[in-house]
Amino acid sequence: MNKDILLQYKKYRSGNRRFVLVVLVLLLALCFIALLAGSHRIGGREIIRLFQGEGMEINRQITLNLRLPRILAAILTGALLSLAGVIMQTVLRNPLASPYTLGISNAAACGAAFGIVFLGANAPLLRSSQLLAPIAPYTVTASAFIGSLIGLTIILSIIRLKQASVETIILSGIVINALFGAGIAVVQYLADNAQLASIVFWNFGDLGRSDWHKLIFLAAVTLPAFLYFYLKRWDYKALSAGDEYAQSIGVAPQRTRITSLVITSLCTAAAVSFFGVIAFVGLVVPHIVRKFTGANEEFLIIGSAVFGSMFLLLCDTVARTVIAPVILPVGILTSFIGVPLFLFLLIRKKTT
């Protein structure tokens, strides 16, 4: 009997490793496809020549300054949002928890809108129309980051003042979403036509704003966050079994929950402040990965990070090519794909 259980456990772990490896291989293949795809066609041999220091200058500029930063931005942002989603769902024991549903994304959007209207930060009206206004590059980013921190501060204040339960935290997220949604509406009402168009475009979510400076900052956030979450995987596993069980084996539920919410919110703030609101990645990806790995935080955390990177890169590649030369904001694609996918998972869960 014990041998059968041990054999099943080894088979289960082996299956999880294969899943992570397959997704990682698909991610690498998709990176190569994304380098080739676009309104300006670049062949595979030309890509190899570019990395050898040869090739046409226009292809070099497109590859190294446009496509490669965008690909890396999709990988890092997808990993950040997916990690934030899976950790929030685990510590709050709620399948609907995500950076978007807790109001962090909306808070960042409100901060960005404030920066656009009141701090003189303008964004391009439409990338497809090539109307590039002179901008202060990091004004919107800083405003969005501060907005997300304000949203996080409200959540933490509620937890500290009321010793809030998991249900209260989720309800607080709904209220915060509504609060900052109203704030965005007020700012839009006060904006002129150009500012209004900039706010709307920023809220779509677009990886075309990526550059090497932003990538360095995102990498500096992603790697430590991933290591922290992975090292705390056994605490999350205990917490998912209930606060009483976690306390019985030496895990402090409230401290672990608050610390994790702070770090996931900062991760979300970093991603959203650079690229706008990209919805449903943090909500849908953990549910998809859970179908393959089960509720095993050891593989769930790794799988969510890798699958989230692949999912966002796939959406961005489709957004760049589906109606080329017009480039759709990736936030539109993630919503179009994420909503029916989440409904499918929800319906399938009800029927099984």
GUZARO-306337 format. One record per residue (C-alpha): residue number from 1; x, y, z. Coordinates in steps of 0.05 Angstrom, whole numbers, always signed. Example, Ala and Ser with C-alpha at 12.3 -4.5 7.8 and 13.67 -1.06 7.14 Angstrom:
! GUZARO-306337
SITE seq     px     py     pz
SITE   1   +246    -90   +156
SITE   2   +273    -21   +143
//
This chain:
! GUZARO-306337
SITE seq     px     py     pz
SITE   1     +0     +0     +0
SITE   2    +56    +48    +20
SITE   3    +94    +31    -44
SITE   4    +32    +46    -86
SITE   5    +24   +114    -52
SITE   6    +97   +130    -61
SITE   7    +94   +109   -134
SITE   8    +33   +154   -146
SITE   9    +67   +212   -112
SITE  10   +130   +204   -155
SITE  11    +86   +199   -217
SITE  12    +49   +262   -196
SITE  13   +114   +302   -186
SITE  14   +141   +276   -252
SITE  15    +78   +299   -288
SITE  16    +85   +368   -257
SITE  17   +158   +373   -279
SITE  18   +139   +353   -350
SITE  19    +84   +407   -351
SITE  20   +133   +462   -329
SITE  21   +185   +437   -380
SITE  22   +135   +435   -437
SITE  23   +110   +506   -422
SITE  24   +182   +531   -417
SITE  25   +198   +500   -486
SITE  26   +135   +532   -515
SITE  27   +155   +599   -486
SITE  28   +224   +596   -518
SITE  29   +193   +576   -585
SITE  30   +143   +632   -580
SITE  31   +200   +682   -566
SITE  32   +232   +663   -632
SITE  33   +166   +668   -669
SITE  34   +153   +736   -638
SITE  35   +220   +761   -663
SITE  36   +201   +741   -734
SITE  37   +128   +764   -733
SITE  38   +105   +834   -749
SITE  39    +87   +881   -805
SITE  40   +162   +882   -824
SITE  41   +181   +810   -839
SITE  42   +249   +786   -815
SITE  43   +272   +716   -832
SITE  44   +302   +666   -783
SITE  45   +370   +668   -817
SITE  46   +370   +744   -812
SITE  47   +356   +739   -737
SITE  48   +416   +693   -728
SITE  49   +460   +740   -769
SITE  50   +438   +799   -726
SITE  51   +460   +764   -662
SITE  52   +527   +749   -697
SITE  53   +537   +824   -708
SITE  54   +517   +824   -782
SITE  55   +453   +839   -821
SITE  56   +416   +901   -844
SITE  57   +414   +962   -798
SITE  58   +338   +970   -802
SITE  59   +328   +897   -781
SITE  60   +377   +908   -724
SITE  61   +339   +969   -699
SITE  62   +271   +934   -704
SITE  63   +296   +871   -669
SITE  64   +339   +900   -614
SITE  65   +301   +964   -598
SITE  66   +228   +946   -612
SITE  67   +213   +871   -613
SITE  68   +263   +844   -563
SITE  69   +246   +894   -507
SITE  70   +172   +881   -521
SITE  71   +182   +805   -515
SITE  72   +221   +812   -450
SITE  73   +168   +860   -423
SITE  74   +114   +808   -438
SITE  75   +154   +754   -403
SITE  76   +169   +795   -340
SITE  77    +99   +827   -336
SITE  78    +63   +761   -348
SITE  79   +105   +728   -293
SITE  80    +93   +786   -244
SITE  81    +18   +788   -254
SITE  82    +11   +712   -252
SITE  83    +52   +707   -189
SITE  84    +11   +762   -157
SITE  85    -53   +726   -175
SITE  86    -33   +657   -151
SITE  87     -6   +683    -84
SITE  88    -68   +726    -72
SITE  89   -114   +667    -87
SITE  90    -73   +622    -40
SITE  91    -66   +668    +20
SITE  92   -138   +692    +15
SITE  93   -165   +623     -3
SITE  94   -210   +656    -55
SITE  95   -210   +636   -129
SITE  96   -231   +706   -150
SITE  97   -173   +742   -117
SITE  98   -126   +778   -164
SITE  99    -92   +846   -171
SITE 100   -151   +870   -212
SITE 101   -207   +846   -166
SITE 102   -172   +874   -104
SITE 103   -170   +943   -135
SITE 104    -95   +951   -142
SITE 105    -98   +957   -218
SITE 106   -155  +1009   -215
SITE 107   -117  +1049   -163
SITE 108    -57  +1051   -210
SITE 109   -102  +1072   -268
SITE 110   -130  +1129   -226
SITE 111    -60  +1152   -208
SITE 112    -40  +1151   -282
SITE 113   -102  +1191   -301
SITE 114    -85  +1243   -248
SITE 115    -14  +1248   -275
SITE 116    -38  +1257   -347
SITE 117    -87  +1312   -330
SITE 118    -56  +1350   -272
SITE 119    +19  +1338   -278
SITE 120    +25  +1356   -351
SITE 121    +41  +1285   -374
SITE 122    +14  +1269   -443
SITE 123    +12  +1203   -479
SITE 124     +5  +1187   -554
SITE 125    -67  +1191   -576
SITE 126    -61  +1130   -620
SITE 127     +2  +1092   -637
SITE 128    -27  +1073   -705
SITE 129    -36  +1146   -723
SITE 130    +37  +1162   -702
SITE 131    +15  +1224   -663
SITE 132    +72  +1227   -614
SITE 133    +66  +1285   -566
SITE 134   +126  +1307   -525
SITE 135   +121  +1273   -458
SITE 136   +154  +1270   -391
SITE 137   +168  +1195   -394
SITE 138   +162  +1176   -322
SITE 139   +109  +1223   -296
SITE 140    +52  +1175   -312
SITE 141    +92  +1117   -286
SITE 142   +106  +1151   -219
SITE 143    +34  +1173   -212
SITE 144     +8  +1103   -226
SITE 145    +56  +1073   -176
SITE 146    +35  +1122   -122
SITE 147    -38  +1108   -138
SITE 148    -28  +1033   -129
SITE 149     +8  +1045    -63
SITE 150    -51  +1087    -39
SITE 151    -98  +1029    -56
SITE 152    -52   +981    -19
SITE 153    -50  +1028    +42
SITE 154   -126  +1028    +46
SITE 155   -129   +952    +45
SITE 156    -74   +946    +98
SITE 157   -108   +999   +142
SITE 158   -173   +960   +140
SITE 159   -136   +896   +159
SITE 160    -99   +930   +216
SITE 161   -158   +968   +245
SITE 162   -210   +913   +241
SITE 163   -166   +850   +241
SITE 164   -203   +836   +177
SITE 165   -222   +766   +155
SITE 166   -209   +739    +85
SITE 167   -280   +756    +64
SITE 168   -272   +828    +89
SITE 169   -208   +836    +48
SITE 170   -244   +813    -16
SITE 171   -303   +860     -2
SITE 172   -253   +916    +11
SITE 173   -224   +903    -58
SITE 174   -292   +911    -90
SITE 175   -303   +977    -53
SITE 176   -233  +1002    -72
SITE 177   -247   +985   -145
SITE 178   -310  +1026   -142
SITE 179   -275  +1084   -106
SITE 180   -218  +1091   -156
SITE 181   -266  +1078   -214
SITE 182   -304  +1140   -191
SITE 183   -238  +1177   -185
SITE 184   -221  +1160   -257
SITE 185   -290  +1184   -279
SITE 186   -279  +1251   -244
SITE 187   -210  +1261   -275
SITE 188   -238  +1243   -344
SITE 189   -294  +1293   -335
SITE 190   -242  +1348   -321
SITE 191   -196  +1328   -379
SITE 192   -194  +1359   -448
SITE 193   -201  +1316   -510
SITE 194   -127  +1301   -518
SITE 195   -119  +1283   -444
SITE 196   -182  +1240   -446
SITE 197   -156  +1202   -506
SITE 198    -90  +1191   -470
SITE 199   -125  +1165   -407
SITE 200   -167  +1116   -448
SITE 201   -106  +1091   -486
SITE 202    -65  +1082   -423
SITE 203   -121  +1041   -392
SITE 204   -120   +992   -450
SITE 205    -52   +964   -429
SITE 206     +4   +965   -480
SITE 207    +73   +933   -479
SITE 208    +97   +979   -535
SITE 209   +120  +1028   -480
SITE 210   +176   +980   -460
SITE 211   +249  +1000   -463
SITE 212   +313   +972   -433
SITE 213   +311  +1018   -372
SITE 214   +241   +993   -353
SITE 215   +263   +921   -365
SITE 216   +320   +928   -316
SITE 217   +273   +955   -263
SITE 218   +222   +900   -277
SITE 219   +275   +845   -273
SITE 220   +299   +875   -207
SITE 221   +228   +866   -180
SITE 222   +210   +799   -212
SITE 223   +270   +757   -191
SITE 224   +270   +774   -116
SITE 225   +193   +767   -114
SITE 226   +196   +699   -147
SITE 227   +250   +674   -100
SITE 228   +212   +699    -39
SITE 229   +147   +666    -60
SITE 230   +182   +601    -77
SITE 231   +221   +598    -12
SITE 232   +155   +610    +26
SITE 233   +118   +556    -13
SITE 234   +110   +510    +47
SITE 235    +80   +567    +88
SITE 236    +29   +578    +32
SITE 237    +14   +505    +30
SITE 238     +0   +505   +105
SITE 239    -42   +569    +99
SITE 240    -85   +539    +44
SITE 241   -105   +484    +93
SITE 242   -132   +536   +142
SITE 243   -107   +585   +194
SITE 244   -113   +536   +252
SITE 245    -71   +484   +216
SITE 246    -19   +536   +197
SITE 247    -13   +560   +269
SITE 248     -6   +489   +293
SITE 249    +58   +479   +252
SITE 250    +88   +547   +268
SITE 251    +64   +591   +211
SITE 252    +36   +660   +230
SITE 253    -25   +667   +184
SITE 254    -37   +742   +192
SITE 255    +35   +762   +184
SITE 256    +45   +716   +124
SITE 257    -19   +742    +92
SITE 258     -2   +816   +101
SITE 259    +70   +808    +78
SITE 260    +49   +769    +16
SITE 261     -5   +821     -1
SITE 262    +46   +878     +5
SITE 263    +96   +843    -41
SITE 264    +44   +822    -92
SITE 265    +15   +892    -93
SITE 266    +84   +922   -105
SITE 267    +94   +872   -162
SITE 268    +28   +893   -192
SITE 269    +45   +966   -183
SITE 270   +111   +957   -220
SITE 271    +78   +923   -279
SITE 272    +16   +967   -284
SITE 273    +52  +1033   -274
SITE 274    +95  +1019   -336
SITE 275    +46   +985   -383
SITE 276    -25  +1002   -360
SITE 277    -81   +957   -338
SITE 278    -73   +886   -365
SITE 279   -133   +849   -338
SITE 280   -147   +775   -326
SITE 281    -75   +749   -329
SITE 282    -70   +745   -254
SITE 283   -140   +715   -249
SITE 284   -141   +664   -305
SITE 285    -70   +637   -308
SITE 286    -69   +606   -237
SITE 287   -134   +569   -252
SITE 288   -106   +540   -317
SITE 289    -41   +518   -283
SITE 290    -80   +488   -225
SITE 291   -115   +442   -274
SITE 292    -47   +411   -291
SITE 293     -8   +415   -226
SITE 294    -63   +412   -174
SITE 295    -59   +452   -109
SITE 296    +16   +440   -101
SITE 297    +48   +508    -87
SITE 298   +117   +481   -105
SITE 299    +98   +473   -179
SITE 300    +39   +521   -178
SITE 301    +85   +581   -166
SITE 302   +136   +561   -219
SITE 303    +82   +539   -269
SITE 304    +42   +603   -260
SITE 305   +104   +647   -272
SITE 306   +124   +609   -336
SITE 307    +53   +600   -363
SITE 308    +37   +673   -348
SITE 309    +97   +695   -388
SITE 310    +76   +650   -446
SITE 311     +3   +672   -443
SITE 312    +19   +747   -445
SITE 313    +72   +738   -499
SITE 314    +22   +699   -541
SITE 315    -31   +753   -532
SITE 316    +18   +808   -549
SITE 317    +43   +772   -611
SITE 318    -28   +763   -636
SITE 319    -43   +836   -620
SITE 320    +17   +858   -662
SITE 321     +0   +814   -722
SITE 322    -75   +801   -727
SITE 323    -90   +867   -763
SITE 324    -19   +890   -779
SITE 325     +6   +944   -789
SITE 326    -44   +967   -735
SITE 327    -21   +943   -666
SITE 328    -76   +928   -616
SITE 329    -64   +942   -542
SITE 330    -50   +875   -508
SITE 331   -100   +891   -452
SITE 332   -157   +883   -502
SITE 333   -132   +814   -523
SITE 334   -123   +789   -452
SITE 335   -195   +810   -435
SITE 336   -223   +778   -499
SITE 337   -187   +713   -485
SITE 338   -190   +715   -409
SITE 339   -265   +725   -400
SITE 340   -290   +665   -441
SITE 341   -233   +622   -415
SITE 342   -250   +638   -343
SITE 343   -324   +625   -356
SITE 344   -307   +558   -388
SITE 345   -265   +538   -328
SITE 346   -321   +561   -281
SITE 347   -375   +522   -318
SITE 348   -331   +461   -324
SITE 349   -317   +463   -249
SITE 350   -392   +467   -234
SITE 351   -408   +407   -278
SITE 352   -352   +362   -252
//
